[in-house]
Amino acid sequence: MTSMLTRHSSRVFLTTSCCFWSTPPLWQSGKGNLLAILKQRWWKYMFLGLIDIEANYMVLKAYQYTSLSSVQLLDCFSLPVVLLLSCCLLLLRYKAVHFVGAGLCLLGVGCMVGADLLLGRQQGLGEQKLFGDLLVLGGATLYGISNVSEEFIVKNLSRVEFLGMMGLFGSFFSGIQLAIMEHKELLKVSWDWQIGLLYVGFSGFMFGLYSFTPVVMKRTSAAFVNLSLLTADLYGLFCGLFLFHYKFSGLYLLSLFIIILGLVLYSTSSTYVAQDPRVYKQFRNSCRQRGGEPASSDPAMLEPSVTFTSLGPEAGGTHPVHVA
């Protein structure tokens, strides 16, 4: 309970620090001004901030009720959520190689969980395992929604705007939830310099994660980021071999190899967008006659085919879009 509280409390520190990203737009003019952003999109960022906070809280709370292996396995549910939402909302289209790569990454996670079961590492197993598993699935679903929304914002609006607004509303909701639900546990923590140092270190790493994730997200995609983060549990296990003297299993190395192979395979081909909403809207407006009827079915008036390269180099901060 204390570790869960400490990590949730560090979320307050993290999101409060991220608020410094929202300070520069305050002195700008036009649509990039902080007040203009709040006036136009405040309720959207408030909703996203609440989703991100609850995703963190639900997954961390699940450690109290279910096993570590279950959390590692069920947390992968965010990947199909990201793929589905990317297809429906971002209009991304994936090729067979992408699904094969994603499948390999999930297979690698399965090998890692299998190694935990063989070694008997069932830390965190509680009496209400089903409730804990449902918490993980709920948190993974919210993670997927948050990640897809983040990809849309950083590619179409601004990375600084996303970090600033999420930090602003995230710290607000996290502080309220901490005060209401965890204030008694906070008073029970025996604070010393070691706990304080671990707390500051964890907050610093989380701050770096949330700061650099939008950079990677802009150059790749939410799906690629989720696949990459599957290696985080493996790195934690490797650290545990030296710090906590975990038993070693060759399946851990096999898991790492399979996940990296899946990432490489996923990166060998580009995703594409069948219809860019902005191009599509402009096309439909230009093809309508004065009476509101669609224009004749001229081959030149066919809907444009738009391709989108997710892993290509940036050119002026935007991805290359080719209209045929």
Salt bridges, closest charged atoms under 4 A:
ASP52 OD2 - ARG11 NH2 2.46
ASP116 OD1 - ARG121 NH2 3.32
ASP133 OD2 - LYS129 NZ 3.35
GLU151 OE2 - LYS155 NZ 3.00
GLU161 OE2 - ARG41 NH2 2.85
ASP276 OD2 - ARG278 NH2 3.32
GLU314 OE2 - ARG219 NH1 3.97
